[in-house]
Amino acid sequence: MGGGDALGRGQVVVDDVDMAARIRDATLGDWPAIWPIVREVVVARDTFTYDPEMTEDEGRALWMVASPGRTTVAVDGGALLGTANMYANRAGPGAHIASASFMVASAARGRGMGRALAEDSLFWARAAGFRAMQFNAVAETNAAAVALYDSLGFSIVGTVPEAFDHPEHGLVGLHVMYLKLG
């Protein structure tokens, strides 16, 4: 697996009426603009299983994955609108399966940014030689993500019941979603 950090660079462009964003590899210099997005998503407690009390340093260590993984940003001019990270789902005998996570700034949601980030991650995973992509913990109440992943060909291969404590819906399931690549 692996491949250089140039895999997928600039491969997906969002061309919406309101924005024209480009996906590119993230740099450490992007972190100050990434952190507010990560913080907003995590503190909401409605999609990610990350600790809402995590510090900025913990967030950076969790989100900014090292090569051969990849962290990306979606930018429109000087505005950072979303971010993704992608990596081998597990080491060793599981390293042929990729995984990824996506976060979009609230002001940019509903305009194709999540799709662009997801499509870019799939391009990267195929180019890096992964055989499949798996999402380990998609909250079943995250209808937008479930619908997006379904539209990209992912299947729900299982649901862990009551694995996520949603702030409005209480205990809900976490889907494991899978897509064979190539």
C-alpha positions in Angstrom: 0.0 0.0 0.0 1.1 3.5 0.2 2.2 5.6 -2.6 3.5 9.1 -2.2 1.6 12.0 -0.9 1.1 13.2 -4.4 -1.5 10.4 -5.1 -4.8 12.1 -5.8 -3.5 15.6 -5.5 -6.0 18.0 -7.1 -8.0 15.1 -8.7 -11.4 16.3 -7.6 -12.8 19.8 -8.1 -16.2 20.8 -6.8 -17.9 23.2 -9.2 -21.0 24.4 -7.4 -23.0 27.6 -8.1 -21.7 29.0 -4.8 -18.2 27.7 -4.9 -15.4 26.2 -6.9 -13.3 24.1 -4.4 -10.2 22.1 -5.0 -9.0 19.1 -3.0 -5.3 19.1 -2.1 -3.0 17.5 0.3 -3.0 19.1 3.7 0.1 20.6 5.3 0.8 21.3 8.9 0.3 25.0 8.1 -3.4 24.1 7.3 -4.0 22.8 10.9 -5.1 26.2 12.3 -8.0 26.2 9.7 -8.7 22.5 10.0 -9.0 22.5 13.8 -12.2 24.6 14.0 -13.9 22.2 11.6 -12.7 19.2 13.6 -13.7 20.8 16.9 -17.2 21.8 15.6 -17.9 18.3 14.3 -16.6 16.5 17.4 -18.3 18.8 20.0 -21.6 18.3 18.3 -21.5 14.6 19.3 -23.9 13.5 16.6 -21.6 11.9 13.9 -18.1 11.1 15.2 -17.1 8.8 18.1 -14.2 11.1 19.0 -13.8 12.4 22.5 -15.5 15.8 22.6 -13.0 16.8 25.3 -10.0 16.2 23.2 -7.4 18.9 23.1 -6.1 20.6 20.0 -2.9 18.6 20.2 -4.8 15.4 20.5 -7.0 16.4 17.6 -3.9 17.2 15.4 -2.3 13.8 16.3 -5.6 12.0 15.4 -6.4 13.8 12.2 -3.1 14.6 10.5 -2.2 11.1 9.5 1.4 10.3 8.4 2.4 8.8 5.1 1.5 6.3 3.6 -1.8 7.7 4.8 -3.0 11.1 3.6 -4.9 14.1 5.0 -6.6 16.5 2.5 -8.4 19.8 2.5 -11.1 21.2 0.3 -10.3 24.9 -0.4 -12.1 27.6 -2.2 -9.7 30.6 -2.7 -8.4 31.2 0.8 -11.3 29.4 2.6 -10.8 25.9 3.9 -14.3 24.2 3.6 -13.6 20.6 4.5 -11.0 17.9 5.3 -10.5 14.2 5.1 -8.0 11.6 6.2 -7.4 8.2 4.7 -5.2 5.3 5.7 -5.0 1.5 5.9 -7.9 0.3 8.1 -5.6 -1.9 10.1 -1.9 -2.9 10.0 -0.5 -6.3 9.0 -3.0 -8.7 7.4 -5.7 -6.0 7.2 -3.5 -3.4 5.5 -5.1 -4.1 2.1 -8.4 -2.4 3.2 -8.5 1.4 3.3 -10.5 3.6 5.6 -11.2 7.3 5.7 -13.0 10.1 7.6 -14.6 13.3 6.3 -15.5 16.6 8.0 -17.1 19.6 6.3 -17.5 23.1 7.8 -21.1 23.7 8.6 -21.3 26.7 6.2 -20.3 24.4 3.3 -22.6 21.4 4.0 -25.1 20.3 1.5 -23.1 21.6 -1.5 -21.2 18.5 -2.6 -18.1 19.0 -0.4 -18.5 15.6 1.4 -18.9 13.8 -2.0 -15.8 15.5 -3.4 -13.8 14.5 -0.4 -15.1 10.9 -0.5 -14.5 10.6 -4.3 -11.0 11.9 -3.8 -10.3 9.3 -1.1 -11.6 6.5 -3.3 -9.3 7.7 -6.1 -6.4 7.7 -3.7 -7.2 4.3 -2.3 -7.4 2.7 -5.8 -4.2 4.4 -6.9 -2.5 3.2 -3.7 -3.5 -0.4 -4.4 -6.1 -1.0 -1.7 -8.6 -3.7 -2.5 -11.5 -2.2 -0.6 -12.6 0.7 1.6 -14.3 0.2 4.9 -15.9 2.7 7.3 -16.0 1.3 10.8 -18.4 3.6 12.6 -21.1 5.5 10.6 -23.8 6.6 13.0 -27.1 5.2 11.6 -28.7 8.6 12.4 -26.2 10.3 10.1 -28.6 10.1 7.1 -26.6 12.4 4.9 -23.4 10.3 5.2 -25.3 6.9 4.9 -27.0 8.2 1.7 -23.7 9.6 0.3 -21.8 6.3 0.9 -24.7 4.3 -0.5 -24.7 6.4 -3.7 -20.9 5.7 -4.0 -21.6 2.0 -3.9 -20.9 1.2 -0.3 -23.0 -1.4 1.5 -23.9 -1.7 5.1 -22.3 -5.1 6.1 -23.3 -4.9 9.8 -24.6 -2.6 12.5 -23.4 -2.6 16.1 -26.6 -1.9 18.0 -26.6 0.9 20.6 -22.9 1.6 20.0 -23.2 5.4 19.7 -24.7 7.8 22.3 -26.4 10.4 20.2 -27.3 13.7 22.0 -30.9 13.7 20.7 -31.7 10.1 19.8 -29.9 8.3 22.6 -28.2 5.0 21.9 -28.2 4.3 18.2 -26.3 1.8 16.0 -23.0 2.3 14.2 -22.9 0.9 10.7 -19.9 -0.8 9.2 -19.9 0.2 5.5 -17.8 -1.5 2.8 -16.9 -1.0 -0.9 -14.8 -3.4 -3.0 -12.4 -1.4 -5.1 -11.5 -2.3 -8.7 
